[in-house]
């Protein structure tokens, strides 16, 4: 049980830092990661990609 709780806490902290770096709502993503654990990572990456596409335009290339 302690291992699972620590994994959820570590994923919450890592998603919080990543959301801060990309300019997204960090507290909301941290709460989602604390509740769902590492399962929120694919959703976070998809949302980050959509945010970048919305900011730079549909046909722009970014790496």
Beta strands, then each sheet from edge to edge (+ up, - down):
end
